[in-house]
Amino acid sequence: MQFDHSKLAGRIVEKFGSQRALCAHIGWTESKLSARMNNLVQFDADEIYLLASKDVLDIPAEELGEYFFTV
């Protein structure tokens, strides 16, 4: 299944300015994030929890579907 991560991409830019800066902050490689953003690999629950946390993207639990599960 292909998910639309455009809202997630916008939140990354809003909070960090770039995917590169986000990756540096959370210790991921850019290729790891890119694979997930481009639906080559699905985000797992721990990754979603990390990205949504207050000190990263600060995404409220009730909005997770909009960022990670929009088809």
Distance bins in CASP14 RR format, pairs under 12 A and 6 or more apart:
PFRMAT RR
TARGET T0000
AUTHOR 0000-0000-0000
RMODE 2
METHOD distances of the structure
MODEL  1
1 39 0 0 0 0 1 0 0 0 0 0 0
1 42 0 0 0 0 1 0 0 0 0 0 0
1 68 0 0 0 0 0 1 0 0 0 0 0
1 69 0 0 0 0 1 0 0 0 0 0 0
1 70 0 0 0 0 0 1 0 0 0 0 0
1 71 1 0 0 1 0 0 0 0 0 0 0
2 37 0 0 0 0 0 1 0 0 0 0 0
2 38 0 0 0 0 1 0 0 0 0 0 0
2 39 1 0 1 0 0 0 0 0 0 0 0
2 40 0 0 0 0 0 1 0 0 0 0 0
2 42 0 0 0 0 0 1 0 0 0 0 0
2 69 0 0 0 0 0 1 0 0 0 0 0
2 70 0 0 0 0 0 1 0 0 0 0 0
2 71 1 0 0 1 0 0 0 0 0 0 0
3 9 0 0 0 0 0 1 0 0 0 0 0
3 36 0 0 0 0 1 0 0 0 0 0 0
3 37 0 0 0 0 1 0 0 0 0 0 0
3 38 0 0 0 0 0 1 0 0 0 0 0
3 39 1 0 0 1 0 0 0 0 0 0 0
3 40 0 0 0 0 0 1 0 0 0 0 0
3 41 0 0 0 0 0 1 0 0 0 0 0
3 42 1 0 0 1 0 0 0 0 0 0 0
3 43 0 0 0 0 1 0 0 0 0 0 0
3 48 0 0 0 0 0 1 0 0 0 0 0
3 64 0 0 0 0 0 1 0 0 0 0 0
3 65 0 0 0 0 1 0 0 0 0 0 0
3 66 0 0 0 0 0 1 0 0 0 0 0
3 67 0 0 0 0 1 0 0 0 0 0 0
3 68 1 0 0 1 0 0 0 0 0 0 0
3 69 1 0 0 1 0 0 0 0 0 0 0
3 70 1 0 0 1 0 0 0 0 0 0 0
3 71 1 0 0 1 0 0 0 0 0 0 0
4 10 0 0 0 0 0 1 0 0 0 0 0
4 37 0 0 0 0 0 1 0 0 0 0 0
4 38 0 0 0 0 0 1 0 0 0 0 0
4 39 0 0 0 0 1 0 0 0 0 0 0
4 65 0 0 0 0 0 1 0 0 0 0 0
4 66 0 0 0 0 1 0 0 0 0 0 0
4 67 0 0 0 0 1 0 0 0 0 0 0
4 68 0 0 0 0 1 0 0 0 0 0 0
4 69 0 0 0 0 1 0 0 0 0 0 0
4 70 1 0 1 0 0 0 0 0 0 0 0
4 71 1 0 0 1 0 0 0 0 0 0 0
5 11 0 0 0 0 1 0 0 0 0 0 0
5 12 0 0 0 0 1 0 0 0 0 0 0
5 19 0 0 0 0 0 1 0 0 0 0 0
5 33 0 0 0 0 0 1 0 0 0 0 0
5 34 0 0 0 0 0 1 0 0 0 0 0
5 35 0 0 0 0 0 1 0 0 0 0 0
5 36 1 0 0 1 0 0 0 0 0 0 0
5 37 1 0 1 0 0 0 0 0 0 0 0
5 38 0 0 0 0 1 0 0 0 0 0 0
5 39 1 0 0 1 0 0 0 0 0 0 0
5 40 0 0 0 0 0 1 0 0 0 0 0
5 41 0 0 0 0 0 1 0 0 0 0 0
5 42 0 0 0 0 0 1 0 0 0 0 0
5 43 0 0 0 0 1 0 0 0 0 0 0
5 48 0 0 0 0 0 1 0 0 0 0 0
5 51 0 0 0 0 0 1 0 0 0 0 0
5 65 0 0 0 0 0 1 0 0 0 0 0
5 66 0 0 0 0 0 1 0 0 0 0 0
5 67 1 0 0 1 0 0 0 0 0 0 0
5 68 1 0 0 1 0 0 0 0 0 0 0
5 69 0 0 0 0 1 0 0 0 0 0 0
5 70 1 0 0 1 0 0 0 0 0 0 0
5 71 0 0 0 0 0 1 0 0 0 0 0
6 12 0 0 0 0 0 1 0 0 0 0 0
6 13 0 0 0 0 0 1 0 0 0 0 0
6 37 0 0 0 0 1 0 0 0 0 0 0
6 38 0 0 0 0 0 1 0 0 0 0 0
6 66 0 0 0 0 0 1 0 0 0 0 0
6 67 0 0 0 0 1 0 0 0 0 0 0
6 68 0 0 0 0 0 1 0 0 0 0 0
6 70 0 0 0 0 1 0 0 0 0 0 0
7 13 0 0 0 0 0 1 0 0 0 0 0
7 14 0 0 0 0 0 1 0 0 0 0 0
7 37 0 0 0 0 0 1 0 0 0 0 0
7 57 0 0 0 0 0 1 0 0 0 0 0
7 59 0 0 0 0 1 0 0 0 0 0 0
7 63 0 0 0 0 1 0 0 0 0 0 0
7 64 0 0 0 0 0 1 0 0 0 0 0
7 65 0 0 0 0 1 0 0 0 0 0 0
7 66 1 0 1 0 0 0 0 0 0 0 0
7 67 1 0 1 0 0 0 0 0 0 0 0
7 68 0 0 0 0 1 0 0 0 0 0 0
7 69 0 0 0 0 0 1 0 0 0 0 0
7 70 1 0 0 1 0 0 0 0 0 0 0
8 14 0 0 0 0 0 1 0 0 0 0 0
8 15 0 0 0 0 0 1 0 0 0 0 0
8 16 0 0 0 0 0 1 0 0 0 0 0
8 19 0 0 0 0 0 1 0 0 0 0 0
8 22 0 0 0 0 0 1 0 0 0 0 0
8 33 0 0 0 0 0 1 0 0 0 0 0
8 36 0 0 0 0 1 0 0 0 0 0 0
8 37 1 0 0 1 0 0 0 0 0 0 0
8 38 0 0 0 0 0 1 0 0 0 0 0
8 39 0 0 0 0 0 1 0 0 0 0 0
8 43 0 0 0 0 1 0 0 0 0 0 0
8 47 0 0 0 0 0 1 0 0 0 0 0
8 48 0 0 0 0 1 0 0 0 0 0 0
8 51 1 0 0 1 0 0 0 0 0 0 0
8 52 0 0 0 0 1 0 0 0 0 0 0
8 56 0 0 0 0 0 1 0 0 0 0 0
8 57 1 0 0 1 0 0 0 0 0 0 0
8 59 0 0 0 0 1 0 0 0 0 0 0
8 63 0 0 0 0 0 1 0 0 0 0 0
8 64 0 0 0 0 0 1 0 0 0 0 0
8 65 0 0 0 0 1 0 0 0 0 0 0
8 66 0 0 0 0 1 0 0 0 0 0 0
8 67 1 0 1 0 0 0 0 0 0 0 0
8 68 1 0 0 1 0 0 0 0 0 0 0
8 69 0 0 0 0 0 1 0 0 0 0 0
8 70 0 0 0 0 1 0 0 0 0 0 0
9 15 0 0 0 0 0 1 0 0 0 0 0
9 16 0 0 0 0 0 1 0 0 0 0 0
9 17 0 0 0 0 0 1 0 0 0 0 0
9 18 0 0 0 0 0 1 0 0 0 0 0
9 19 1 0 0 1 0 0 0 0 0 0 0
9 22 0 0 0 0 0 1 0 0 0 0 0
9 33 0 0 0 0 0 1 0 0 0 0 0
9 34 0 0 0 0 0 1 0 0 0 0 0
9 36 0 0 0 0 0 1 0 0 0 0 0
9 37 1 0 0 1 0 0 0 0 0 0 0
9 38 0 0 0 0 0 1 0 0 0 0 0
9 51 0 0 0 0 0 1 0 0 0 0 0
9 57 0 0 0 0 0 1 0 0 0 0 0
9 67 0 0 0 0 1 0 0 0 0 0 0
9 68 0 0 0 0 0 1 0 0 0 0 0
9 70 0 0 0 0 0 1 0 0 0 0 0
10 16 0 0 0 0 0 1 0 0 0 0 0
10 17 0 0 0 0 1 0 0 0 0 0 0
10 18 0 0 0 0 0 1 0 0 0 0 0
10 19 0 0 0 0 0 1 0 0 0 0 0
10 22 0 0 0 0 0 1 0 0 0 0 0
10 37 0 0 0 0 0 1 0 0 0 0 0
10 57 0 0 0 0 1 0 0 0 0 0 0
10 59 0 0 0 0 0 1 0 0 0 0 0
10 66 0 0 0 0 0 1 0 0 0 0 0
10 67 0 0 0 0 1 0 0 0 0 0 0
11 17 0 0 0 0 0 1 0 0 0 0 0
11 19 0 0 0 0 0 1 0 0 0 0 0
11 22 0 0 0 0 1 0 0 0 0 0 0
11 37 0 0 0 0 0 1 0 0 0 0 0
11 51 0 0 0 0 1 0 0 0 0 0 0
11 52 0 0 0 0 1 0 0 0 0 0 0
11 56 0 0 0 0 1 0 0 0 0 0 0
11 57 1 0 1 0 0 0 0 0 0 0 0
11 58 0 0 0 0 1 0 0 0 0 0 0
11 59 1 0 0 1 0 0 0 0 0 0 0
11 60 0 0 0 0 0 1 0 0 0 0 0
11 63 0 0 0 0 1 0 0 0 0 0 0
11 64 0 0 0 0 0 1 0 0 0 0 0
11 66 0 0 0 0 1 0 0 0 0 0 0
11 67 1 0 0 1 0 0 0 0 0 0 0
11 68 0 0 0 0 0 1 0 0 0 0 0
12 18 1 0 0 1 0 0 0 0 0 0 0
12 19 1 0 1 0 0 0 0 0 0 0 0
12 20 0 0 0 0 1 0 0 0 0 0 0
12 21 0 0 0 0 1 0 0 0 0 0 0
12 22 1 0 1 0 0 0 0 0 0 0 0
12 23 0 0 0 0 1 0 0 0 0 0 0
12 25 0 0 0 0 0 1 0 0 0 0 0
12 26 0 0 0 0 0 1 0 0 0 0 0
12 28 0 0 0 0 0 1 0 0 0 0 0
12 30 0 0 0 0 0 1 0 0 0 0 0
12 33 0 0 0 0 1 0 0 0 0 0 0
12 34 0 0 0 0 0 1 0 0 0 0 0
12 36 0 0 0 0 0 1 0 0 0 0 0
12 37 0 0 0 0 1 0 0 0 0 0 0
12 51 0 0 0 0 1 0 0 0 0 0 0
12 52 0 0 0 0 0 1 0 0 0 0 0
12 56 0 0 0 0 1 0 0 0 0 0 0
12 57 1 0 0 1 0 0 0 0 0 0 0
12 58 0 0 0 0 0 1 0 0 0 0 0
12 59 0 0 0 0 0 1 0 0 0 0 0
12 67 0 0 0 0 1 0 0 0 0 0 0
13 19 0 0 0 0 1 0 0 0 0 0 0
13 20 0 0 0 0 0 1 0 0 0 0 0
13 21 0 0 0 0 1 0 0 0 0 0 0
13 22 0 0 0 0 1 0 0 0 0 0 0
13 57 0 0 0 0 0 1 0 0 0 0 0
14 21 0 0 0 0 0 1 0 0 0 0 0
14 22 0 0 0 0 0 1 0 0 0 0 0
14 57 0 0 0 0 1 0 0 0 0 0 0
14 58 0 0 0 0 1 0 0 0 0 0 0
14 59 0 0 0 0 0 1 0 0 0 0 0
14 67 0 0 0 0 0 1 0 0 0 0 0
15 21 0 0 0 0 1 0 0 0 0 0 0
15 22 1 0 0 1 0 0 0 0 0 0 0
15 25 0 0 0 0 1 0 0 0 0 0 0
15 26 0 0 0 0 0 1 0 0 0 0 0
15 51 0 0 0 0 0 1 0 0 0 0 0
15 52 0 0 0 0 0 1 0 0 0 0 0
15 53 0 0 0 0 0 1 0 0 0 0 0
15 54 0 0 0 0 0 1 0 0 0 0 0
15 55 0 0 0 0 0 1 0 0 0 0 0
15 56 1 0 0 1 0 0 0 0 0 0 0
15 57 1 0 1 0 0 0 0 0 0 0 0
15 58 1 0 0 1 0 0 0 0 0 0 0
15 59 0 0 0 0 1 0 0 0 0 0 0
15 67 0 0 0 0 0 1 0 0 0 0 0
16 22 1 0 1 0 0 0 0 0 0 0 0
16 23 0 0 0 0 1 0 0 0 0 0 0
16 24 0 0 0 0 1 0 0 0 0 0 0
16 25 1 0 0 1 0 0 0 0 0 0 0
16 26 0 0 0 0 1 0 0 0 0 0 0
16 28 0 0 0 0 0 1 0 0 0 0 0
16 33 0 0 0 0 0 1 0 0 0 0 0
16 51 0 0 0 0 0 1 0 0 0 0 0
16 55 0 0 0 0 0 1 0 0 0 0 0
16 56 0 0 0 0 1 0 0 0 0 0 0
16 57 0 0 0 0 1 0 0 0 0 0 0
16 58 0 0 0 0 0 1 0 0 0 0 0
17 23 0 0 0 0 0 1 0 0 0 0 0
17 24 0 0 0 0 0 1 0 0 0 0 0
17 25 0 0 0 0 0 1 0 0 0 0 0
17 57 0 0 0 0 0 1 0 0 0 0 0
18 24 0 0 0 0 1 0 0 0 0 0 0
18 25 0 0 0 0 0 1 0 0 0 0 0
18 30 0 0 0 0 1 0 0 0 0 0 0
18 33 0 0 0 0 0 1 0 0 0 0 0
19 25 0 0 0 0 0 1 0 0 0 0 0
19 26 0 0 0 0 0 1 0 0 0 0 0
19 28 0 0 0 0 1 0 0 0 0 0 0
19 29 0 0 0 0 0 1 0 0 0 0 0
19 30 1 0 0 1 0 0 0 0 0 0 0
19 31 0 0 0 0 0 1 0 0 0 0 0
19 32 0 0 0 0 0 1 0 0 0 0 0
19 33 1 0 1 0 0 0 0 0 0 0 0
19 34 1 0 0 1 0 0 0 0 0 0 0
19 35 0 0 0 0 0 1 0 0 0 0 0
19 36 0 0 0 0 0 1 0 0 0 0 0
19 37 1 0 0 1 0 0 0 0 0 0 0
19 38 0 0 0 0 0 1 0 0 0 0 0
19 51 0 0 0 0 0 1 0 0 0 0 0
19 57 0 0 0 0 0 1 0 0 0 0 0
20 26 0 0 0 0 0 1 0 0 0 0 0
20 27 0 0 0 0 0 1 0 0 0 0 0
20 28 0 0 0 0 0 1 0 0 0 0 0
20 29 0 0 0 0 0 1 0 0 0 0 0
20 30 1 0 1 0 0 0 0 0 0 0 0
20 31 0 0 0 0 0 1 0 0 0 0 0
20 33 0 0 0 0 1 0 0 0 0 0 0
20 34 0 0 0 0 0 1 0 0 0 0 0
21 27 0 0 0 0 0 1 0 0 0 0 0
21 28 0 0 0 0 0 1 0 0 0 0 0
21 30 0 0 0 0 0 1 0 0 0 0 0
21 33 0 0 0 0 0 1 0 0 0 0 0
21 56 0 0 0 0 0 1 0 0 0 0 0
21 57 0 0 0 0 0 1 0 0 0 0 0
22 28 1 0 0 1 0 0 0 0 0 0 0
22 29 0 0 0 0 0 1 0 0 0 0 0
22 30 0 0 0 0 1 0 0 0 0 0 0
22 32 0 0 0 0 0 1 0 0 0 0 0
22 33 1 0 0 1 0 0 0 0 0 0 0
22 34 0 0 0 0 0 1 0 0 0 0 0
22 36 0 0 0 0 0 1 0 0 0 0 0
22 37 0 0 0 0 0 1 0 0 0 0 0
22 50 0 0 0 0 0 1 0 0 0 0 0
22 51 0 0 0 0 1 0 0 0 0 0 0
22 55 0 0 0 0 0 1 0 0 0 0 0
22 56 1 0 0 1 0 0 0 0 0 0 0
22 57 1 0 0 1 0 0 0 0 0 0 0
23 29 1 0 0 1 0 0 0 0 0 0 0
23 30 1 0 1 0 0 0 0 0 0 0 0
23 31 0 0 0 0 1 0 0 0 0 0 0
23 32 1 0 0 1 0 0 0 0 0 0 0
23 33 1 0 1 0 0 0 0 0 0 0 0
23 34 0 0 0 0 1 0 0 0 0 0 0
23 35 0 0 0 0 0 1 0 0 0 0 0
23 36 0 0 0 0 0 1 0 0 0 0 0
23 37 0 0 0 0 0 1 0 0 0 0 0
23 50 0 0 0 0 0 1 0 0 0 0 0
23 51 0 0 0 0 0 1 0 0 0 0 0
23 56 0 0 0 0 0 1 0 0 0 0 0
24 30 0 0 0 0 1 0 0 0 0 0 0
24 33 0 0 0 0 0 1 0 0 0 0 0
24 56 0 0 0 0 0 1 0 0 0 0 0
25 33 0 0 0 0 0 1 0 0 0 0 0
25 50 0 0 0 0 0 1 0 0 0 0 0
25 51 0 0 0 0 0 1 0 0 0 0 0
25 53 0 0 0 0 0 1 0 0 0 0 0
25 55 0 0 0 0 1 0 0 0 0 0 0
25 56 1 0 0 1 0 0 0 0 0 0 0
25 57 0 0 0 0 0 1 0 0 0 0 0
26 32 0 0 0 0 1 0 0 0 0 0 0
26 33 0 0 0 0 1 0 0 0 0 0 0
26 46 0 0 0 0 0 1 0 0 0 0 0
26 47 0 0 0 0 1 0 0 0 0 0 0
26 49 0 0 0 0 0 1 0 0 0 0 0
26 50 1 0 0 1 0 0 0 0 0 0 0
26 51 1 0 0 1 0 0 0 0 0 0 0
26 52 0 0 0 0 0 1 0 0 0 0 0
26 53 0 0 0 0 1 0 0 0 0 0 0
26 55 0 0 0 0 1 0 0 0 0 0 0
26 56 1 0 0 1 0 0 0 0 0 0 0
26 57 0 0 0 0 1 0 0 0 0 0 0
27 33 0 0 0 0 1 0 0 0 0 0 0
27 47 0 0 0 0 0 1 0 0 0 0 0
27 50 0 0 0 0 1 0 0 0 0 0 0
27 51 0 0 0 0 0 1 0 0 0 0 0
27 56 0 0 0 0 0 1 0 0 0 0 0
28 34 0 0 0 0 1 0 0 0 0 0 0
28 35 0 0 0 0 0 1 0 0 0 0 0
28 36 0 0 0 0 1 0 0 0 0 0 0
28 37 0 0 0 0 0 1 0 0 0 0 0
28 41 0 0 0 0 0 1 0 0 0 0 0
28 43 0 0 0 0 0 1 0 0 0 0 0
28 47 0 0 0 0 1 0 0 0 0 0 0
28 50 0 0 0 0 1 0 0 0 0 0 0
28 51 0 0 0 0 1 0 0 0 0 0 0
28 56 0 0 0 0 0 1 0 0 0 0 0
29 35 0 0 0 0 1 0 0 0 0 0 0
29 36 0 0 0 0 0 1 0 0 0 0 0
30 36 0 0 0 0 0 1 0 0 0 0 0
30 37 0 0 0 0 0 1 0 0 0 0 0
30 38 0 0 0 0 0 1 0 0 0 0 0
31 37 0 0 0 0 0 1 0 0 0 0 0
31 38 0 0 0 0 0 1 0 0 0 0 0
31 40 0 0 0 0 1 0 0 0 0 0 0
31 41 0 0 0 0 0 1 0 0 0 0 0
32 38 0 0 0 0 0 1 0 0 0 0 0
32 40 0 0 0 0 0 1 0 0 0 0 0
32 41 0 0 0 0 1 0 0 0 0 0 0
32 43 0 0 0 0 0 1 0 0 0 0 0
32 44 0 0 0 0 0 1 0 0 0 0 0
32 47 0 0 0 0 1 0 0 0 0 0 0
32 50 0 0 0 0 0 1 0 0 0 0 0
32 51 0 0 0 0 0 1 0 0 0 0 0
33 40 0 0 0 0 0 1 0 0 0 0 0
33 41 0 0 0 0 1 0 0 0 0 0 0
33 43 0 0 0 0 1 0 0 0 0 0 0
33 47 0 0 0 0 1 0 0 0 0 0 0
33 50 0 0 0 0 0 1 0 0 0 0 0
33 51 0 0 0 0 1 0 0 0 0 0 0
33 56 0 0 0 0 0 1 0 0 0 0 0
33 57 0 0 0 0 0 1 0 0 0 0 0
34 40 0 0 0 0 1 0 0 0 0 0 0
34 41 0 0 0 0 1 0 0 0 0 0 0
35 41 1 0 1 0 0 0 0 0 0 0 0
35 42 0 0 0 0 1 0 0 0 0 0 0
35 43 0 0 0 0 1 0 0 0 0 0 0
35 47 0 0 0 0 0 1 0 0 0 0 0
36 42 1 0 0 1 0 0 0 0 0 0 0
36 43 1 0 1 0 0 0 0 0 0 0 0
36 44 0 0 0 0 1 0 0 0 0 0 0
36 47 1 0 0 1 0 0 0 0 0 0 0
36 48 0 0 0 0 1 0 0 0 0 0 0
36 50 0 0 0 0 0 1 0 0 0 0 0
36 51 0 0 0 0 1 0 0 0 0 0 0
36 67 0 0 0 0 0 1 0 0 0 0 0
36 68 0 0 0 0 1 0 0 0 0 0 0
37 43 0 0 0 0 1 0 0 0 0 0 0
37 47 0 0 0 0 0 1 0 0 0 0 0
37 51 0 0 0 0 0 1 0 0 0 0 0
37 67 0 0 0 0 0 1 0 0 0 0 0
37 68 0 0 0 0 0 1 0 0 0 0 0
39 68 0 0 0 0 0 1 0 0 0 0 0
39 69 0 0 0 0 0 1 0 0 0 0 0
39 70 0 0 0 0 0 1 0 0 0 0 0
39 71 0 0 0 0 0 1 0 0 0 0 0
41 47 0 0 0 0 1 0 0 0 0 0 0
42 48 0 0 0 0 1 0 0 0 0 0 0
42 68 0 0 0 0 1 0 0 0 0 0 0
42 69 0 0 0 0 0 1 0 0 0 0 0
43 49 0 0 0 0 1 0 0 0 0 0 0
43 50 0 0 0 0 1 0 0 0 0 0 0
43 51 1 0 0 1 0 0 0 0 0 0 0
43 52 0 0 0 0 0 1 0 0 0 0 0
43 64 0 0 0 0 0 1 0 0 0 0 0
43 65 0 0 0 0 0 1 0 0 0 0 0
43 67 0 0 0 0 1 0 0 0 0 0 0
43 68 1 0 1 0 0 0 0 0 0 0 0
43 69 0 0 0 0 1 0 0 0 0 0 0
44 50 0 0 0 0 1 0 0 0 0 0 0
44 51 0 0 0 0 0 1 0 0 0 0 0
44 68 0 0 0 0 0 1 0 0 0 0 0
45 51 0 0 0 0 0 1 0 0 0 0 0
45 52 0 0 0 0 0 1 0 0 0 0 0
45 64 0 0 0 0 0 1 0 0 0 0 0
45 68 0 0 0 0 0 1 0 0 0 0 0
46 52 0 0 0 0 0 1 0 0 0 0 0
46 53 0 0 0 0 0 1 0 0 0 0 0
47 53 0 0 0 0 0 1 0 0 0 0 0
47 56 0 0 0 0 0 1 0 0 0 0 0
47 57 0 0 0 0 0 1 0 0 0 0 0
47 64 0 0 0 0 0 1 0 0 0 0 0
47 68 0 0 0 0 1 0 0 0 0 0 0
48 56 0 0 0 0 0 1 0 0 0 0 0
48 57 0 0 0 0 0 1 0 0 0 0 0
48 59 0 0 0 0 1 0 0 0 0 0 0
48 61 0 0 0 0 0 1 0 0 0 0 0
48 63 0 0 0 0 0 1 0 0 0 0 0
48 64 1 0 0 1 0 0 0 0 0 0 0
48 65 0 0 0 0 1 0 0 0 0 0 0
48 67 0 0 0 0 1 0 0 0 0 0 0
48 68 1 0 1 0 0 0 0 0 0 0 0
48 69 0 0 0 0 1 0 0 0 0 0 0
49 56 0 0 0 0 1 0 0 0 0 0 0
49 57 0 0 0 0 0 1 0 0 0 0 0
49 59 0 0 0 0 0 1 0 0 0 0 0
49 61 0 0 0 0 1 0 0 0 0 0 0
49 64 0 0 0 0 1 0 0 0 0 0 0
49 68 0 0 0 0 0 1 0 0 0 0 0
50 56 1 0 0 1 0 0 0 0 0 0 0
50 57 0 0 0 0 1 0 0 0 0 0 0
50 59 0 0 0 0 0 1 0 0 0 0 0
51 57 1 0 1 0 0 0 0 0 0 0 0
51 58 0 0 0 0 1 0 0 0 0 0 0
51 59 1 0 0 1 0 0 0 0 0 0 0
51 64 0 0 0 0 1 0 0 0 0 0 0
51 67 0 0 0 0 1 0 0 0 0 0 0
51 68 0 0 0 0 1 0 0 0 0 0 0
52 58 1 0 0 1 0 0 0 0 0 0 0
52 59 1 0 1 0 0 0 0 0 0 0 0
52 60 0 0 0 0 1 0 0 0 0 0 0
52 61 1 0 0 1 0 0 0 0 0 0 0
52 62 0 0 0 0 0 1 0 0 0 0 0
52 63 0 0 0 0 1 0 0 0 0 0 0
52 64 1 0 0 1 0 0 0 0 0 0 0
52 65 0 0 0 0 0 1 0 0 0 0 0
52 66 0 0 0 0 0 1 0 0 0 0 0
52 67 1 0 0 1 0 0 0 0 0 0 0
52 68 0 0 0 0 1 0 0 0 0 0 0
53 59 0 0 0 0 1 0 0 0 0 0 0
53 60 0 0 0 0 0 1 0 0 0 0 0
53 61 0 0 0 0 0 1 0 0 0 0 0
53 64 0 0 0 0 0 1 0 0 0 0 0
54 60 0 0 0 0 1 0 0 0 0 0 0
54 61 0 0 0 0 0 1 0 0 0 0 0
56 67 0 0 0 0 0 1 0 0 0 0 0
57 63 0 0 0 0 0 1 0 0 0 0 0
57 64 0 0 0 0 0 1 0 0 0 0 0
57 67 1 0 0 1 0 0 0 0 0 0 0
57 68 0 0 0 0 0 1 0 0 0 0 0
58 64 0 0 0 0 0 1 0 0 0 0 0
58 67 0 0 0 0 0 1 0 0 0 0 0
59 65 0 0 0 0 1 0 0 0 0 0 0
59 66 0 0 0 0 1 0 0 0 0 0 0
59 67 1 0 1 0 0 0 0 0 0 0 0
59 68 0 0 0 0 1 0 0 0 0 0 0
60 66 0 0 0 0 1 0 0 0 0 0 0
60 67 0 0 0 0 1 0 0 0 0 0 0
61 67 0 0 0 0 0 1 0 0 0 0 0
61 68 0 0 0 0 0 1 0 0 0 0 0
63 69 0 0 0 0 0 1 0 0 0 0 0
63 70 0 0 0 0 0 1 0 0 0 0 0
64 70 0 0 0 0 0 1 0 0 0 0 0
65 71 0 0 0 0 0 1 0 0 0 0 0
END
